[in-house]
């Protein structure tokens, strides 16, 4: 059984920073991509950032230049460094990891962590 455990959310003032972590545990053979998504109250889930096993990254337009995604292979842990936070970044943040084996894609999701940006 694979579990993703997120940490690092909380309350921060506008302009502040937070770093989210997503640690994978269990029988996960390989992680081919890691992503962070967010869902604000009353809105749908949106992509924040993606990183694949080659290190290529992709960011949502609203976070480009402010957020940085990374992955530590030795620790099977993904990170999202969030700088210059804005009130509109307030949401529940979810991590996702994809494992591709024999052409079959398996998605794993974290439990979500609340990020609130407010003065």
NULO-815523 format. One record per atom (N, C-alpha, C): residue number from 1; chain; x, y, z. Coordinates in steps of 0.2 Angstrom, whole numbers. Example, Ala and Ser with C-alpha at 12.3 -4.5 7.8 and 13.67 -1.06 7.14 Angstrom:
2
- seq,mol,u,v,w
- 1,A,66,-28,39
- 1,A,62,-22,39
- 1,A,66,-16,39
- 2,A,64,-11,35
- 2,A,68,-5,36
- 2,A,64,0,39
//
This chain:
119
- seq,mol,u,v,w
- 1,A,4,-6,0
- 1,A,0,0,0
- 1,A,4,6,0
- 2,A,3,11,-5
- 2,A,7,17,-5
- 2,A,3,22,-2
- 3,A,7,26,2
- 3,A,4,32,5
- 3,A,8,38,4
- 4,A,4,44,3
- 4,A,8,50,2
- 4,A,6,55,8
- 5,A,11,57,11
- 5,A,9,61,17
- 5,A,12,68,16
- 6,A,7,73,16
- 6,A,9,80,15
- 6,A,10,84,22
- 7,A,14,89,21
- 7,A,16,93,27
- 7,A,18,100,25
- 8,A,17,105,29
- 8,A,20,111,28
- 8,A,15,117,27
- 9,A,9,115,27
- 9,A,4,120,26
- 9,A,3,124,32
- 10,A,-1,130,31
- 10,A,-2,134,37
- 10,A,-5,141,35
- 11,A,-4,145,40
- 11,A,-7,152,39
- 11,A,0,156,38
- 12,A,0,161,33
- 12,A,5,165,31
- 12,A,3,172,29
- 13,A,6,177,30
- 13,A,4,184,28
- 13,A,6,184,20
- 14,A,2,189,17
- 14,A,4,190,10
- 14,A,11,192,9
- 15,A,14,190,4
- 15,A,22,191,3
- 15,A,26,186,6
- 16,A,23,182,11
- 16,A,27,177,14
- 16,A,28,170,10
- 17,A,32,165,13
- 17,A,34,159,10
- 17,A,32,153,14
- 18,A,31,148,11
- 18,A,29,141,14
- 18,A,33,136,9
- 19,A,34,130,12
- 19,A,37,125,8
- 19,A,33,119,10
- 20,A,29,116,5
- 20,A,26,110,6
- 20,A,30,104,5
- 21,A,29,98,8
- 21,A,32,92,7
- 21,A,27,86,6
- 22,A,29,82,2
- 22,A,25,76,1
- 22,A,29,70,1
- 23,A,29,66,6
- 23,A,33,60,7
- 23,A,29,54,5
- 24,A,32,50,0
- 24,A,29,43,-2
- 24,A,32,37,2
- 25,A,28,33,4
- 25,A,30,27,8
- 25,A,26,21,6
- 26,A,29,15,7
- 26,A,26,9,4
- 26,A,29,6,-2
- 27,A,26,2,-5
- 27,A,29,-2,-10
- 27,A,28,2,-17
- 28,A,31,7,-18
- 28,A,31,11,-24
- 28,A,37,10,-28
- 29,A,37,7,-34
- 29,A,43,4,-37
- 29,A,46,10,-40
- 30,A,43,15,-43
- 30,A,46,20,-46
- 30,A,41,26,-47
- 31,A,43,32,-46
- 31,A,39,38,-47
- 31,A,41,41,-53
- 32,A,36,42,-58
- 32,A,38,45,-65
- 32,A,36,52,-65
- 33,A,32,55,-61
- 33,A,30,62,-61
- 33,A,27,63,-54
- 34,A,28,69,-52
- 34,A,25,72,-46
- 34,A,22,79,-48
- 35,A,16,80,-45
- 35,A,13,86,-46
- 35,A,9,89,-40
- 36,A,8,95,-40
- 36,A,4,98,-35
- 36,A,-2,102,-38
- 37,A,-7,101,-35
- 37,A,-14,104,-37
- 37,A,-17,107,-31
- 38,A,-21,112,-32
- 38,A,-25,115,-27
- 38,A,-32,116,-29
- 39,A,-36,117,-23
- 39,A,-43,118,-24
- 39,A,-45,123,-19
- 40,A,-47,129,-21
- 40,A,-50,134,-17
- 40,A,-57,133,-16
- 41,A,-60,136,-11
- 41,A,-67,135,-9
- 41,A,-71,137,-14
- 42,A,-76,132,-16
- 42,A,-81,134,-22
- 42,A,-78,133,-29
- 43,A,-72,131,-29
- 43,A,-69,131,-36
- 43,A,-66,124,-37
- 44,A,-65,122,-44
- 44,A,-62,116,-46
- 44,A,-55,115,-44
- 45,A,-52,109,-45
- 45,A,-45,108,-43
- 45,A,-41,110,-49
- 46,A,-35,114,-48
- 46,A,-31,116,-54
- 46,A,-24,114,-53
- 47,A,-21,113,-58
- 47,A,-14,112,-58
- 47,A,-9,118,-55
- 48,A,-5,116,-51
- 48,A,0,121,-48
- 48,A,7,120,-52
- 49,A,9,114,-51
- 49,A,16,113,-54
- 49,A,17,105,-55
- 50,A,21,103,-60
- 50,A,23,96,-62
- 50,A,30,96,-62
- 51,A,33,90,-61
- 51,A,40,88,-62
- 51,A,40,81,-64
- 52,A,44,79,-69
- 52,A,44,72,-71
- 52,A,51,69,-69
- 53,A,52,63,-71
- 53,A,58,60,-69
- 53,A,64,62,-72
- 54,A,63,66,-78
- 54,A,69,69,-81
- 54,A,71,76,-78
- 55,A,66,78,-74
- 55,A,68,85,-70
- 55,A,64,91,-74
- 56,A,60,89,-79
- 56,A,57,94,-83
- 56,A,51,97,-79
- 57,A,50,103,-79
- 57,A,44,106,-74
- 57,A,39,110,-78
- 58,A,33,110,-76
- 58,A,28,114,-79
- 58,A,24,118,-73
- 59,A,22,124,-74
- 59,A,19,128,-69
- 59,A,12,131,-72
- 60,A,8,131,-67
- 60,A,2,135,-69
- 60,A,3,143,-70
- 61,A,0,146,-74
- 61,A,2,153,-76
- 61,A,2,157,-69
- 62,A,-3,156,-65
- 62,A,-4,160,-59
- 62,A,2,160,-54
- 63,A,6,155,-55
- 63,A,12,154,-50
- 63,A,19,154,-53
- 64,A,19,155,-59
- 64,A,26,155,-63
- 64,A,30,161,-60
- 65,A,36,159,-58
- 65,A,40,164,-55
- 65,A,40,165,-48
- 66,A,35,162,-45
- 66,A,34,162,-38
- 66,A,35,155,-34
- 67,A,33,150,-37
- 67,A,33,143,-35
- 67,A,39,139,-38
- 68,A,41,135,-34
- 68,A,46,130,-37
- 68,A,45,123,-35
- 69,A,44,118,-40
- 69,A,43,111,-38
- 69,A,50,108,-38
- 70,A,51,103,-34
- 70,A,57,99,-34
- 70,A,55,92,-31
- 71,A,60,87,-32
- 71,A,59,80,-30
- 71,A,66,77,-28
- 72,A,66,74,-22
- 72,A,72,71,-19
- 72,A,71,63,-20
- 73,A,75,61,-25
- 73,A,74,54,-27
- 73,A,76,49,-21
- 74,A,81,51,-17
- 74,A,83,47,-12
- 74,A,78,46,-6
- 75,A,74,52,-5
- 75,A,69,52,0
- 75,A,62,50,-3
- 76,A,61,50,-9
- 76,A,55,49,-12
- 76,A,50,54,-10
- 77,A,52,60,-10
- 77,A,49,66,-7
- 77,A,49,72,-12
- 78,A,43,74,-13
- 78,A,42,80,-17
- 78,A,41,86,-13
- 79,A,43,92,-16
- 79,A,42,98,-12
- 79,A,39,104,-17
- 80,A,36,108,-14
- 80,A,34,114,-17
- 80,A,36,120,-13
- 81,A,40,124,-15
- 81,A,42,130,-12
- 81,A,38,136,-15
- 82,A,35,139,-10
- 82,A,30,145,-12
- 82,A,32,151,-9
- 83,A,34,156,-14
- 83,A,36,162,-12
- 83,A,31,168,-14
- 84,A,32,174,-11
- 84,A,28,179,-13
- 84,A,20,177,-13
- 85,A,18,174,-8
- 85,A,11,171,-8
- 85,A,6,177,-8
- 86,A,1,176,-11
- 86,A,-5,180,-12
- 86,A,-11,177,-9
- 87,A,-16,182,-7
- 87,A,-22,179,-4
- 87,A,-26,174,-9
- 88,A,-25,175,-15
- 88,A,-28,171,-20
- 88,A,-25,164,-21
- 89,A,-19,163,-17
- 89,A,-16,156,-17
- 89,A,-19,152,-11
- 90,A,-24,155,-7
- 90,A,-27,151,-2
- 90,A,-31,145,-5
- 91,A,-30,139,-3
- 91,A,-33,133,-5
- 91,A,-30,127,-1
- 92,A,-33,122,-3
- 92,A,-31,115,0
- 92,A,-26,113,-6
- 93,A,-20,111,-4
- 93,A,-15,109,-9
- 93,A,-14,101,-8
- 94,A,-15,98,-14
- 94,A,-14,91,-15
- 94,A,-8,89,-19
- 95,A,-4,84,-16
- 95,A,1,81,-20
- 95,A,-1,75,-24
- 96,A,2,74,-30
- 96,A,0,68,-34
- 96,A,7,65,-36
- 97,A,7,58,-36
- 97,A,13,55,-39
- 97,A,10,50,-44
- 98,A,14,49,-50
- 98,A,12,44,-55
- 98,A,17,39,-55
- 99,A,15,33,-56
- 99,A,20,28,-57
- 99,A,17,24,-63
- 100,A,22,23,-68
- 100,A,20,20,-74
- 100,A,24,13,-75
- 101,A,21,8,-75
- 101,A,24,1,-76
- 101,A,20,-3,-81
- 102,A,24,-5,-86
- 102,A,21,-9,-91
- 102,A,15,-5,-95
- 103,A,16,1,-95
- 103,A,11,5,-99
- 103,A,5,7,-94
- 104,A,5,5,-88
- 104,A,-1,6,-84
- 104,A,1,12,-79
- 105,A,-3,17,-79
- 105,A,-2,23,-75
- 105,A,-6,22,-68
- 106,A,-3,23,-63
- 106,A,-6,23,-56
- 106,A,-5,29,-53
- 107,A,-10,32,-51
- 107,A,-10,39,-47
- 107,A,-11,38,-40
- 108,A,-7,42,-36
- 108,A,-7,42,-29
- 108,A,-8,49,-27
- 109,A,-13,50,-22
- 109,A,-14,57,-20
- 109,A,-13,57,-12
- 110,A,-11,63,-10
- 110,A,-10,65,-3
- 110,A,-17,67,0
- 111,A,-17,68,6
- 111,A,-23,70,10
- 111,A,-25,77,9
- 112,A,-20,81,7
- 112,A,-22,88,6
- 112,A,-19,92,12
- 113,A,-17,98,11
- 113,A,-15,102,16
- 113,A,-17,109,15
- 114,A,-20,112,20
- 114,A,-23,119,19
- 114,A,-17,124,19
- 115,A,-17,129,14
- 115,A,-13,135,14
- 115,A,-18,141,14
- 116,A,-17,145,19
- 116,A,-21,151,20
- 116,A,-16,157,20
- 117,A,-17,162,15
- 117,A,-13,168,15
- 117,A,-18,174,17
- 118,A,-16,177,22
- 118,A,-21,182,25
- 118,A,-17,186,30
- 119,A,-19,192,30
- 119,A,-15,197,35
- 119,A,-20,197,41
//
